[in-house]
């Protein structure tokens, strides 16, 4: 059996096991372990490669960023700071057609800069923004769609768990990946706002609602009290990384401490919520590090099968252009996005295509941004659009079906695809801050 057949069968086997209900890292690890065992008929070799995968992945100092940024995001979320930033954005856009939708996008962009979680954003703004939009007569599909669409900013704007996972798979700096995600994340947020404004002007019935003329303006003092803590937190974390004063691990520690300090000072943290944040941090960290370990042995299995070299030979023989490779890559990610979650897509697809991208002299940091944006589209597409499921379960509103959530998110998935094409066409948008 050739390398191409082994690669194809392994991907099919992983997807099949996941759909049987097997935990994703276990599916990746089992398929990789068994493949190595069968290819070399050597159980000891498979065991040794598994040990190496563990020691070379989760034992690395860099991955201390995972629990630190996770804890910071949970503290910020549980302290209600997402509500604060939404109130500020809502006051800014309240008199514009589709203004609450724009406010949701803006609030999600800021919230993403301190949480790095699409799921957290989806759950927080489902309960904050959707009822507000329905109250003012907005189209229910638009209301849930804008929350679903803007929630994906949490995986692009740093700190992002997906950028950390990619940085391991591609052996890139976590700090570089974080900085590279800033401009694309802001571009996507602006694209969402522009799209909402355009639809509000040319097809207002799709949005519905009326400008909020009866709401009181926010005082300057209230504005400062709601924005300064989060702005300061973002400046410390990203500013520390950008200036080189802090490593990503140190920035995560500083952010976690500051987030906790702000929550305590503002009396928004109890012992119960603190303990809940610690427990959730442990669960999320264990899941991510388990994924990273599984990805490590999967990459080693593909290398042992000779698949990277074979793909390189196919590209050379068929003289495939950069455009053709990217079309295949994006198409594969969009297809897998209908079946798998973002982390699984990154872990499965990136090891297959890295050997094709590296010889072209392209930036692997840029490739990581393209990968995360492309994989994130899957959060909005059926049948496994995780953000859509989170919104539906959080709302628990019989007036809004899962179909409504998916249809509402579809226009935002199209905007994401347009931004993805823009990032592929102009790689400097992802690497501008690094130069």
Secondary structure, DSSP 8 states (H G I E B T S, - for coil): --HHHHHHHHHHHHHHHHHTT--HHHHHHHHHHHHHHHHHT-HHHHHHHHHHHHHHTTTSGGGHHHHHHHHHHHHHHHTTHHHHHHHHHHHHHTTSTTHHHHHHHHHHHHHHHHH--HHHHHHHHIIIIIHHHHHTTB-HHHHHHHHHHHHGGGGTSSS-HHHHHHHHHTT--HHHHHHHHHHHHHHHHHHHHHHHHHHHHH-GGGTB----TTS----HHHHHHHHHHHHHHHHHHHHHHHHTSS-HHHHHHHHHHHHHHHHHHTT---HHHHHHHHHHHHHHHHHHHHHHHHHHHHHHHHHHHTHHHHHHHHHHHHT--HHHHHHHHHHHHHHHHTTS-HHHHHHHHHHHHHHHHHTTT--HHHHHHHHHHHHHGGGGSSS--HHHHHHHHHH--TTS-HHHHHHHHHHHHHHHHHHHHHHHH-THHHHGGG-
